[in-house]
Amino acid sequence: MKFRAVLAALLASMIIFSGCTDGNEPNANVENANNDNVTVESTGDNETQKEEEEPEAEEEEKEVELELVLTIDVKTTGYELVGGHNATIVMIPFVGSAHGDYFNGDIVGTGYDTQTIIDDVTHFSARYMIRGTDANGQACTLFIENNGTDLAKCVPTIYTDSALLEDWETSDMRSVVTVVEGGVCINVYKATEVEE
């Protein structure tokens, strides 16, 4: 377990940063993809179990549209590791910048991705602030906490002092983290349920 954690951290921190790539949308059931928006159907993970518990109720698939609202280019700057008795903890410091139609800015100081590895399952939790300007030209700051156990299905929690981006605090936000040279690329999406 410790060897895998060290190897993962080394791979993330030893390669030279190259930037972000597009086309890594979350969920496998993509129906109508274009440059910035995709439509997906969300299905329940415990569908069989729910059918057994409630045989008359059918699981409805909810169709959502994902709008790419922010891309964050992250460059890792090393790592620290402790192999505990019950978990291995890897802390990866990083710097970087963000860009998109709604906000552009730079990570304030150093952000940290804390990876907790228990029974070969990695729990990712990255926390950082980005200072920049919103699409109205107003100076503002974003705080982001991105959590998950699957890099393709992380959940970002966002807080901001921008009036324009206020709805990011309460919207269904999703992110896809893609490993690139020297770090990762984070694509943040806003999910909106498709009206029938």
Salt bridges, closest charged atoms under 4 A:
ASP73 OD2 - HIS99 NE2 3.38
ASP120 OD1 - ARG4 NH1 3.43
GLU145 OE2 - ARG127 NH2 3.17
ASP167 OD2 - LYS190 NZ 2.27
ASP172 OD2 - ARG174 NH2 2.96
